[in-house]
Amino acid sequence: MAADLQGKRVAILAADGVERVELEQPREALEQAGAQTEVLSIHGGEIQARENDLDAAGTFTVDGLVADASATDYDALLLPGGTVNPDQLRVDPDAVSFVRQFVESGKPVAAICHGPWTLIEAGVVEGRTLTSFPSIRTDLRNAGADVVDQDVVVDGNLITSRSPDDLGDVPLCGGESRHRAGSAVLIMPR
Protein backbone atom coordinates (compact mmCIF):
# COMPACT_ATOMS: atom_id res chain seq x y z
CA MET A 1 0.00 0.00 0.00
CA ALA A 2 2.99 2.33 0.39
CA ALA A 3 2.81 3.52 -3.21
CA ASP A 4 -0.96 3.41 -3.80
CA LEU A 5 -1.18 7.21 -3.77
CA GLN A 6 2.29 8.01 -5.09
CA GLY A 7 2.20 11.29 -7.00
CA LYS A 8 -1.28 12.26 -5.74
CA ARG A 9 -1.84 15.67 -4.15
CA VAL A 10 -4.44 15.94 -1.41
CA ALA A 11 -5.74 19.27 -0.12
CA ILE A 12 -6.76 19.39 3.53
CA LEU A 13 -9.03 22.38 4.07
CA ALA A 14 -9.09 23.48 7.70
CA ALA A 15 -9.32 26.54 9.93
CA ASP A 16 -8.86 27.37 13.60
CA GLY A 17 -10.77 24.91 15.76
CA VAL A 18 -10.00 21.84 13.64
CA GLU A 19 -10.26 18.60 15.60
CA ARG A 20 -6.61 17.51 15.79
CA VAL A 21 -7.14 13.78 15.27
CA GLU A 22 -9.36 14.43 12.22
CA LEU A 23 -6.54 16.25 10.44
CA GLU A 24 -3.50 14.48 11.82
CA GLN A 25 -4.50 10.82 11.49
CA PRO A 26 -5.78 11.01 7.88
CA ARG A 27 -2.79 13.13 6.83
CA GLU A 28 -0.35 10.58 8.26
CA ALA A 29 -2.15 7.72 6.52
CA LEU A 30 -2.23 9.59 3.21
CA GLU A 31 1.47 10.40 3.40
CA GLN A 32 2.34 6.81 4.35
CA ALA A 33 0.50 5.74 1.19
CA GLY A 34 2.64 8.10 -0.90
CA ALA A 35 0.38 11.15 -1.22
CA GLN A 36 1.56 14.71 -0.86
CA THR A 37 -0.73 16.66 1.48
CA GLU A 38 -1.17 20.41 1.81
CA VAL A 39 -3.08 22.19 4.55
CA LEU A 40 -5.11 25.03 3.04
CA SER A 41 -6.86 27.59 5.19
CA ILE A 42 -8.58 30.96 5.18
CA HIS A 43 -5.53 32.65 6.74
CA GLY A 44 -1.79 32.04 6.64
CA GLY A 45 0.60 31.04 9.41
CA GLU A 46 -0.80 28.41 11.75
CA ILE A 47 -4.24 27.14 12.65
CA GLN A 48 -5.21 26.24 16.18
CA ALA A 49 -6.21 22.60 16.75
CA ARG A 50 -8.61 21.35 19.40
CA GLU A 51 -9.30 18.10 21.20
CA ASN A 52 -12.99 17.36 21.74
CA ASP A 53 -13.70 20.95 20.64
CA LEU A 54 -12.74 22.31 24.05
CA ASP A 55 -9.09 21.68 24.80
CA ALA A 56 -6.18 23.34 23.01
CA ALA A 57 -4.26 20.73 21.01
CA GLY A 58 -1.39 22.59 19.36
CA THR A 59 -1.20 24.03 15.88
CA PHE A 60 -0.79 23.04 12.25
CA THR A 61 1.24 25.02 9.74
CA VAL A 62 -0.79 26.35 6.82
CA ASP A 63 0.78 25.47 3.46
CA GLY A 64 -1.41 27.76 1.36
CA LEU A 65 -4.46 29.97 1.25
CA VAL A 66 -7.68 28.54 -0.11
CA ALA A 67 -8.20 31.88 -1.88
CA ASP A 68 -5.14 31.07 -4.02
CA ALA A 69 -5.94 27.37 -4.56
CA SER A 70 -7.69 25.63 -7.42
CA ALA A 71 -9.38 22.24 -7.40
CA THR A 72 -7.47 21.45 -10.59
CA ASP A 73 -4.22 21.42 -8.57
CA TYR A 74 -5.29 18.48 -6.36
CA ASP A 75 -6.46 14.90 -6.69
CA ALA A 76 -8.59 14.71 -3.53
CA LEU A 77 -9.92 16.89 -0.72
CA LEU A 78 -10.20 16.18 3.00
CA LEU A 79 -12.59 18.19 5.19
CA PRO A 80 -11.84 17.43 8.84
CA GLY A 81 -14.30 18.46 11.51
CA GLY A 82 -14.47 19.98 14.92
CA THR A 83 -17.39 22.37 15.29
CA VAL A 84 -15.51 25.66 15.03
CA ASN A 85 -13.45 24.71 11.96
CA PRO A 86 -16.26 24.06 9.45
CA ASP A 87 -18.33 26.85 10.98
CA GLN A 88 -15.56 29.26 9.91
CA LEU A 89 -15.10 27.64 6.51
CA ARG A 90 -18.79 27.75 5.60
CA VAL A 91 -18.90 31.54 5.89
CA ASP A 92 -15.76 32.08 3.79
CA PRO A 93 -16.67 32.52 0.10
CA ASP A 94 -13.30 31.22 -1.13
CA ALA A 95 -13.55 28.05 0.96
CA VAL A 96 -17.13 27.40 -0.13
CA SER A 97 -16.27 27.95 -3.79
CA PHE A 98 -13.24 25.64 -3.54
CA VAL A 99 -15.34 22.85 -2.02
CA ARG A 100 -18.08 23.30 -4.64
CA GLN A 101 -15.53 23.14 -7.48
CA PHE A 102 -13.99 20.02 -5.97
CA VAL A 103 -17.27 18.16 -5.66
CA GLU A 104 -18.37 19.21 -9.15
CA SER A 105 -15.04 18.01 -10.58
CA GLY A 106 -15.89 14.44 -9.55
CA LYS A 107 -12.68 14.09 -7.53
CA PRO A 108 -12.90 12.39 -4.11
CA VAL A 109 -14.00 14.55 -1.18
CA ALA A 110 -13.88 13.08 2.34
CA ALA A 111 -15.70 14.90 5.16
CA ILE A 112 -15.41 13.81 8.78
CA CYS A 113 -17.79 14.55 11.67
CA HIS A 114 -18.89 18.24 11.30
CA GLY A 115 -17.00 18.56 7.98
CA PRO A 116 -20.21 18.18 5.91
CA TRP A 117 -21.33 21.64 7.10
CA THR A 118 -19.11 23.09 4.39
CA LEU A 119 -20.67 20.72 1.83
CA ILE A 120 -24.09 22.08 2.79
CA GLU A 121 -22.99 25.68 2.26
CA ALA A 122 -21.46 24.70 -1.09
CA GLY A 123 -24.89 23.44 -2.17
CA VAL A 124 -23.68 19.95 -3.10
CA VAL A 125 -25.57 17.59 -0.75
CA GLU A 126 -29.05 17.54 -2.31
CA GLY A 127 -29.95 14.01 -3.36
CA ARG A 128 -26.74 12.56 -1.89
CA THR A 129 -26.53 9.91 0.84
CA LEU A 130 -24.29 11.05 3.68
CA THR A 131 -23.50 10.53 7.33
CA SER A 132 -22.17 12.96 9.93
CA PHE A 133 -21.98 13.76 13.60
CA PRO A 134 -25.55 13.51 14.97
CA SER A 135 -25.91 17.23 15.73
CA ILE A 136 -25.70 18.30 12.07
CA ARG A 137 -27.92 15.58 10.56
CA THR A 138 -30.98 17.86 10.60
CA ASP A 139 -28.96 20.47 8.68
CA LEU A 140 -28.06 17.84 6.08
CA ARG A 141 -31.69 16.71 5.75
CA ASN A 142 -32.85 20.33 5.41
CA ALA A 143 -30.33 20.73 2.56
CA GLY A 144 -31.82 17.71 0.76
CA ALA A 145 -29.41 14.95 1.74
CA ASP A 146 -30.47 11.40 2.60
CA VAL A 147 -28.83 10.95 6.01
CA VAL A 148 -27.95 7.53 7.40
CA ASP A 149 -26.35 6.48 10.68
CA GLN A 150 -23.37 4.46 9.43
CA ASP A 151 -19.70 4.75 10.25
CA VAL A 152 -18.75 5.50 6.63
CA VAL A 153 -20.87 6.33 3.59
CA VAL A 154 -19.60 6.55 0.02
CA ASP A 155 -21.91 8.25 -2.49
CA GLY A 156 -20.09 8.81 -5.76
CA ASN A 157 -17.14 11.05 -4.99
CA LEU A 158 -18.40 12.02 -1.51
CA ILE A 159 -17.08 10.01 1.43
CA THR A 160 -18.43 10.89 4.87
CA SER A 161 -17.96 9.56 8.39
CA ARG A 162 -19.68 10.27 11.69
CA SER A 163 -16.85 11.05 14.10
CA PRO A 164 -13.19 10.54 14.95
CA ASP A 165 -14.14 7.10 16.29
CA ASP A 166 -14.84 6.04 12.69
CA LEU A 167 -11.52 7.19 11.24
CA GLY A 168 -10.21 3.65 10.91
CA ASP A 169 -12.87 2.96 8.28
CA VAL A 170 -12.67 6.06 6.07
CA PRO A 171 -11.57 5.49 2.47
CA LEU A 172 -10.02 8.77 1.37
CA CYS A 173 -9.48 8.30 -2.33
CA GLY A 174 -11.67 6.86 -5.04
CA GLY A 175 -15.42 6.70 -5.16
CA GLU A 176 -16.71 4.02 -7.55
CA SER A 177 -18.74 2.11 -4.98
CA ARG A 178 -19.11 1.27 -1.34
CA HIS A 179 -16.95 -1.82 -1.72
CA ARG A 180 -14.18 -0.52 -3.94
CA ALA A 181 -13.40 3.15 -4.21
CA GLY A 182 -11.45 3.08 -7.47
CA SER A 183 -7.93 1.99 -8.20
CA ALA A 184 -6.40 4.15 -5.46
CA VAL A 185 -7.98 3.16 -2.16
CA LEU A 186 -6.81 4.14 1.27
CA ILE A 187 -8.45 2.70 4.34
CA MET A 188 -6.84 4.31 7.35
CA PRO A 189 -5.48 1.69 9.74
CA ARG A 190 -7.04 1.37 13.19
Summary of the structure (lengths in Angstrom):
residues: 190
radius of gyration: 14.6
end to end distance: 15.0
largest distance: 40.4
contacts: 690
relative contact order: 0.17
helix: 31%
strand: 26%
